[in-house]
Amino acid sequence: MPIYEYWCNHCQRKVMLYLPTFSQASPPCPKCSNNALQRLFSTFSMHKTDKNIYDDILSDSQLTKGMLSNDPRALAEWNKRMSQGEKVAPEYEEALDRMERGEMPANPASGDSGESAEKAD
């Protein structure tokens, strides 16, 4: 069911209502029961599909080149684009911060503490 937003001139509130369909008649305000709600145009978001994200990444030749050369900055940018702003664990965020500074994250299997991109070149 869609969410519709309305403004109530009587109680001066914005209200959101779950309605099965939009009708021309305004529903009553759930706060004050006034029948003079004005419909608002709501904002909405649309998440990209994984295919669209991959297409965006592959169309960025500089990012693709950096990823192919294991540039930590490019890998961090790839991670950000793939996560689409989702919350990540603090340890993961710390690794991304290091990658943005040009440091490759540690490899836990080898006990490696990570290396700078400048040193790796």
Contacts in CASP RR format, 6 or more apart in sequence:
PFRMAT RR
TARGET T0000
AUTHOR 0000-0000-0000
METHOD contacts of the structure
MODEL  1
MPIYEYWCNHCQRKVMLYLPTFSQASPPCPKCSNNALQRLFSTFSMHKTD
KNIYDDILSDSQLTKGMLSNDPRALAEWNKRMSQGEKVAPEYEEALDRME
RGEMPANPASGDSGESAEKAD
1 18 0 8 1.000
1 19 0 8 1.000
1 20 0 8 1.000
2 18 0 8 1.000
2 19 0 8 1.000
2 22 0 8 1.000
3 16 0 8 1.000
3 17 0 8 1.000
3 18 0 8 1.000
3 42 0 8 1.000
4 16 0 8 1.000
4 17 0 8 1.000
4 19 0 8 1.000
4 22 0 8 1.000
4 39 0 8 1.000
4 42 0 8 1.000
5 14 0 8 1.000
5 15 0 8 1.000
5 16 0 8 1.000
5 17 0 8 1.000
5 39 0 8 1.000
5 40 0 8 1.000
5 41 0 8 1.000
5 42 0 8 1.000
6 14 0 8 1.000
6 15 0 8 1.000
6 16 0 8 1.000
6 17 0 8 1.000
6 26 0 8 1.000
6 27 0 8 1.000
6 29 0 8 1.000
6 37 0 8 1.000
6 38 0 8 1.000
6 39 0 8 1.000
6 40 0 8 1.000
7 13 0 8 1.000
7 14 0 8 1.000
7 15 0 8 1.000
7 37 0 8 1.000
7 38 0 8 1.000
7 40 0 8 1.000
8 14 0 8 1.000
8 15 0 8 1.000
8 29 0 8 1.000
8 31 0 8 1.000
8 32 0 8 1.000
8 34 0 8 1.000
8 36 0 8 1.000
8 37 0 8 1.000
8 38 0 8 1.000
9 34 0 8 1.000
9 36 0 8 1.000
9 38 0 8 1.000
10 29 0 8 1.000
10 32 0 8 1.000
10 34 0 8 1.000
10 36 0 8 1.000
11 29 0 8 1.000
11 31 0 8 1.000
11 32 0 8 1.000
11 34 0 8 1.000
13 29 0 8 1.000
13 31 0 8 1.000
14 40 0 8 1.000
15 29 0 8 1.000
15 30 0 8 1.000
15 31 0 8 1.000
15 37 0 8 1.000
17 27 0 8 1.000
17 30 0 8 1.000
19 27 0 8 1.000
26 35 0 8 1.000
26 36 0 8 1.000
26 37 0 8 1.000
26 38 0 8 1.000
26 39 0 8 1.000
27 37 0 8 1.000
28 34 0 8 1.000
28 35 0 8 1.000
28 37 0 8 1.000
29 35 0 8 1.000
29 37 0 8 1.000
47 84 0 8 1.000
48 56 0 8 1.000
48 84 0 8 1.000
53 81 0 8 1.000
53 82 0 8 1.000
53 84 0 8 1.000
56 81 0 8 1.000
57 63 0 8 1.000
57 64 0 8 1.000
57 78 0 8 1.000
57 81 0 8 1.000
57 82 0 8 1.000
58 64 0 8 1.000
62 74 0 8 1.000
63 74 0 8 1.000
63 77 0 8 1.000
63 78 0 8 1.000
65 74 0 8 1.000
66 73 0 8 1.000
66 74 0 8 1.000
67 74 0 8 1.000
67 75 0 8 1.000
67 78 0 8 1.000
70 104 0 8 1.000
70 120 0 8 1.000
71 102 0 8 1.000
71 117 0 8 1.000
72 98 0 8 1.000
72 99 0 8 1.000
72 100 0 8 1.000
72 102 0 8 1.000
72 103 0 8 1.000
72 104 0 8 1.000
72 105 0 8 1.000
72 117 0 8 1.000
73 99 0 8 1.000
73 100 0 8 1.000
73 102 0 8 1.000
73 117 0 8 1.000
75 99 0 8 1.000
76 96 0 8 1.000
76 99 0 8 1.000
76 100 0 8 1.000
79 96 0 8 1.000
79 99 0 8 1.000
80 96 0 8 1.000
88 96 0 8 1.000
95 105 0 8 1.000
98 104 0 8 1.000
98 105 0 8 1.000
98 114 0 8 1.000
99 105 0 8 1.000
102 116 0 8 1.000
102 117 0 8 1.000
102 118 0 8 1.000
103 114 0 8 1.000
103 115 0 8 1.000
103 116 0 8 1.000
103 117 0 8 1.000
104 114 0 8 1.000
104 115 0 8 1.000
104 116 0 8 1.000
104 117 0 8 1.000
104 120 0 8 1.000
105 114 0 8 1.000
106 112 0 8 1.000
106 113 0 8 1.000
106 114 0 8 1.000
107 114 0 8 1.000
END
